[in-house]
Each structure stands twice: as C-alpha cells, then as structure tokens.
Amino acid sequence: KYLETNREKIKALYPSVEEFLKGYNIDENFMGKFFEFAAGEGIEKDEEGYKTSEVYMKNFFKAWIARNLWDYAAYWRVSNENDEVFLNAVKAIQDKDLFKKNNISL
C-alpha cells in the first residue's frame, strides 16, 4: 500500500536508481506505519528483535521498493549494500595482491 500512495512522489524525487540508492532512506515514520500494520494483523513488535535487525529490515524494505520501482537489479544493488559476505568478496576480487599471494590468475 505504501507504494500505491507514494510511487509518483518517490520517482519524482529519485528519478534514477543511482539517485534512489544515494538519497532514499527508510525512516522511523515508515517503520512506525509498518509496525502499526503488523499490530493490526495481530503481530506484536519485538523491541529486542527490532534493535538487532533494524538495519537489515530497513535495507530489505528499501530493496523491495527499488525492485518495485525499477527491477531486480535495483533490488540487488540495495540489498548488497549491507551484505558483508558480498562486500568482502568484492574487496577480495579487487585485491590484486591477494590473488598473487594465493597464485590465482584473473
């Protein structure tokens, strides 16, 4: 429902995926509405769980919005922003000395 009412506004503010990646953030207002919706469905907010997973939840929502506004490539670009395994893999690929040290050629 969020995108039904905010699609045009978001696309006007962030006309490209790049602008969306840099500028769009899931704020506490968004999360508050999410938890209100969940409560209406009989799901109580787990404060401790939210503290642990807040960054991941916000990243997931942002990624899903990107997918709905653009495509799955946009989803993965957002999703990978906080994926430590992915980010470490990128660092490893970019580290030429690591490849030499392990006798791996590109």
Rosetta silent file (secondary structure, phi, psi, omega in degrees, C-alpha in Angstrom):
SEQUENCE: KYLETNREKIKALYPSVEEFLKGYNIDENFMGKFFEFAAGEGIEKDEEGYKTSEVYMKNFFKAWIARNLWDYAAYWRVSNENDEVFLNAVKAIQDKDLFKKNNISL
SCORE:     score description
SCORE:     0.000 S_00000001
   1 L     0.000  -32.505  179.960    0.000    0.000    0.000 S_00000001
   2 H   -56.368  -46.534 -178.593    2.927    2.342    0.692 S_00000001
   3 H   -70.407  -31.463  178.020    3.990    2.302   -2.950 S_00000001
   4 H   -58.147  -38.274 -176.831    0.441    2.737   -4.186 S_00000001
   5 H   -94.884  -15.902 -174.534    0.296    6.125   -2.470 S_00000001
   6 H  -119.774   -0.393 -176.085    3.957    7.172   -2.773 S_00000001
   7 H   -53.703  -52.642 -176.210    5.173    5.796   -6.117 S_00000001
   8 H   -64.975  -40.393  179.380    4.940    9.076   -8.051 S_00000001
   9 H   -62.979  -46.402 -179.480    6.444   11.126   -5.227 S_00000001
  10 H   -64.618  -44.779 -179.833    9.421    8.767   -4.837 S_00000001
  11 H   -64.530  -32.522  178.062   10.008    8.596   -8.609 S_00000001
  12 H   -70.779  -40.381  179.736    9.894   12.405   -8.821 S_00000001
  13 H   -74.670  -32.842 -176.243   12.426   12.801   -6.011 S_00000001
  14 L  -131.806   78.274 -174.911   14.625    9.920   -7.205 S_00000001
  15 L   -68.840  -18.296  178.937   14.221    9.546  -10.984 S_00000001
  16 L  -124.019  159.998  176.940   17.125    7.101  -11.308 S_00000001
  17 H   -58.306  -42.112 -178.357   18.272    4.066   -9.368 S_00000001
  18 H   -59.639  -44.184  179.180   21.529    5.862   -8.564 S_00000001
  19 H   -66.143  -38.843  177.501   19.693    8.805   -7.003 S_00000001
  20 H   -62.778  -45.845  179.892   17.450    6.420   -5.077 S_00000001
  21 H   -58.769  -42.631 -176.947   20.458    4.486   -3.757 S_00000001
  22 H   -76.507  -36.996 -167.954   22.158    7.655   -2.560 S_00000001
  23 H  -109.659  -25.103 -174.490   19.203    9.582   -1.212 S_00000001
  24 L   -85.842  133.412  176.468   16.288    7.389   -0.197 S_00000001
  25 L  -136.323  146.174  173.451   16.165    6.027    3.330 S_00000001
  26 L   -79.814  119.185 -176.568   13.602    4.129    5.305 S_00000001
  27 L  -100.980  179.285 -178.403   12.816    6.420    8.238 S_00000001
  28 H   -67.604  -28.468  175.786   11.174    5.871   11.620 S_00000001
  29 H   -62.107  -46.798  177.592    7.858    7.126   10.240 S_00000001
  30 H   -58.453  -48.012 -177.259    7.885    4.317    7.657 S_00000001
  31 H   -65.302  -37.382  177.213    8.803    1.763   10.311 S_00000001
  32 H   -60.046  -43.611  178.055    6.114    3.077   12.648 S_00000001
  33 H   -66.137  -36.322  176.648    3.490    2.565    9.965 S_00000001
  34 H   -61.658  -46.303 -178.554    4.863   -0.910    9.281 S_00000001
  35 H   -69.374  -31.174  173.337    4.544   -1.852   12.945 S_00000001
  36 H   -63.381  -44.978  177.619    1.030   -0.362   13.084 S_00000001
  37 H   -60.202  -46.749 -179.480    0.083   -2.549   10.118 S_00000001
  38 H   -60.661  -42.149  179.105    1.653   -5.599   11.768 S_00000001
  39 H   -61.975  -38.649  176.713   -0.207   -4.898   15.024 S_00000001
  40 H   -63.659  -23.265  177.387   -3.451   -4.716   13.056 S_00000001
  41 L   -94.078    5.911  177.800   -2.641   -8.195   11.779 S_00000001
  42 L    86.099   15.797 -179.505   -2.104   -9.431   15.342 S_00000001
  43 L  -107.287  117.920 -179.350    1.706   -9.346   15.265 S_00000001
  44 L   -82.491  147.419  177.460    3.319   -7.611   18.211 S_00000001
  45 L   -73.345  131.050  175.960    6.543   -5.657   17.851 S_00000001
  46 L   -98.693   98.477 -175.296    9.550   -7.377   19.371 S_00000001
  47 H   -57.291  -45.030 -179.112   11.642   -4.457   20.618 S_00000001
  48 H   -64.184  -43.933  178.307   14.736   -6.572   21.276 S_00000001
  49 H   -63.977  -38.143  179.472   14.466   -8.260   17.898 S_00000001
  50 H   -65.698  -41.544  177.528   13.970   -4.924   16.183 S_00000001
  51 H   -57.513  -40.175 -178.858   17.105   -3.496   17.798 S_00000001
  52 H   -71.205  -37.407 -170.587   19.056   -6.460   16.447 S_00000001
  53 H  -113.674   10.293 -176.296   17.609   -6.413   12.950 S_00000001
  54 H   -54.179  -48.977 -178.131   16.665   -2.764   12.325 S_00000001
  55 H   -60.460  -41.672 -178.244   19.398   -2.143    9.731 S_00000001
  56 H   -70.546  -38.732  178.298   18.514   -5.336    7.856 S_00000001
  57 H   -63.802  -46.386 -179.827   14.787   -4.645    7.933 S_00000001
  58 H   -63.044  -39.799  178.031   15.245   -1.115    6.581 S_00000001
  59 H   -63.179  -42.523  179.469   17.587   -2.426    3.897 S_00000001
  60 H   -60.828  -47.268 -179.603   15.035   -5.087    2.919 S_00000001
  61 H   -63.135  -42.929  178.738   12.222   -2.542    2.595 S_00000001
  62 H   -62.075  -42.499  179.507   14.398   -0.168    0.581 S_00000001
  63 H   -63.531  -42.304 -178.599   15.463   -3.037   -1.700 S_00000001
  64 H   -67.124  -37.760  175.999   11.877   -4.169   -2.207 S_00000001
  65 H   -63.981  -43.684  177.985   10.791   -0.630   -3.060 S_00000001
  66 H   -59.031  -41.725  179.249   13.668   -0.398   -5.570 S_00000001
  67 H   -63.559  -40.426 -178.849   12.553   -3.664   -7.169 S_00000001
  68 H   -73.748  -28.455  178.681    9.001   -2.403   -7.483 S_00000001
  69 H   -85.150  -32.214 -177.884   10.056    0.952   -8.920 S_00000001
  70 L  -124.449  -90.134 -175.674   12.730   -0.409  -11.267 S_00000001
  71 L  -162.619 -177.359 -179.438   13.779   -4.045  -11.445 S_00000001
  72 H   -66.389  -28.842  176.658   15.546   -6.921   -9.694 S_00000001
  73 H   -60.909  -40.709  177.729   18.951   -5.415  -10.490 S_00000001
  74 H   -65.272  -39.415  176.997   17.954   -2.396   -8.373 S_00000001
  75 H   -57.012  -49.420 -176.630   16.829   -4.772   -5.617 S_00000001
  76 H   -68.932  -32.947  177.645   20.217   -6.486   -5.531 S_00000001
  77 H   -62.413  -43.277  177.820   22.125   -3.200   -5.629 S_00000001
  78 H   -69.834  -48.403 -176.828   20.320   -2.057   -2.483 S_00000001
  79 H   -57.481  -39.518 -176.735   20.379   -5.460   -0.832 S_00000001
  80 H   -75.696  -10.751  179.356   24.113   -5.871   -1.316 S_00000001
  81 H   -57.586  -31.845 -177.097   24.884   -2.521    0.348 S_00000001
  82 H  -117.112   10.995 -178.847   24.853   -4.241    3.753 S_00000001
  83 L   -86.679  102.825 -174.839   25.759   -7.802    2.782 S_00000001
  84 H   -60.800  -37.818  179.192   29.099   -8.408    4.493 S_00000001
  85 H   -63.657  -46.814  178.518   29.838  -11.568    2.518 S_00000001
  86 H   -61.445  -47.330 -178.398   29.223   -9.771   -0.769 S_00000001
  87 H   -63.130  -38.466  176.873   31.239   -6.705    0.285 S_00000001
  88 H   -68.592  -35.153  177.012   34.154   -8.887    1.412 S_00000001
  89 H   -64.993  -41.576  177.972   34.030  -10.793   -1.870 S_00000001
  90 H   -62.094  -45.110  177.960   34.213   -7.518   -3.800 S_00000001
  91 H   -59.170  -43.881 -179.121   37.204   -6.437   -1.704 S_00000001
  92 H   -62.879  -42.567  179.804   38.908   -9.764   -2.340 S_00000001
  93 H   -63.702  -36.586 -178.269   38.332   -9.533   -6.080 S_00000001
  94 H   -80.797  -11.646 -177.945   39.764   -6.017   -6.125 S_00000001
  95 L   -89.635   93.673 -177.581   42.813   -7.014   -4.066 S_00000001
  96 H   -61.337  -34.799  179.951   45.377   -7.975   -6.708 S_00000001
  97 H   -65.182  -35.945  178.082   47.937   -8.922   -4.030 S_00000001
  98 H   -61.445  -42.356  179.548   45.539  -11.451   -2.549 S_00000001
  99 H   -66.473  -42.544  178.840   45.248  -13.172   -5.913 S_00000001
 100 H   -63.245  -45.395 -178.028   49.007  -13.177   -6.428 S_00000001
 101 H   -59.279  -36.059 -178.170   49.622  -14.474   -2.902 S_00000001
 102 L   -97.909    9.712  175.940   47.227  -17.376   -3.485 S_00000001
 103 L    57.999   44.444  178.172   48.512  -17.990   -7.027 S_00000001
 104 L  -112.417  130.654  178.706   45.172  -17.158   -8.651 S_00000001
 105 L  -106.100  149.455  178.914   45.068  -15.530  -12.053 S_00000001
 106 L   -95.827    0.000    0.000   42.242  -13.417  -13.397 S_00000001
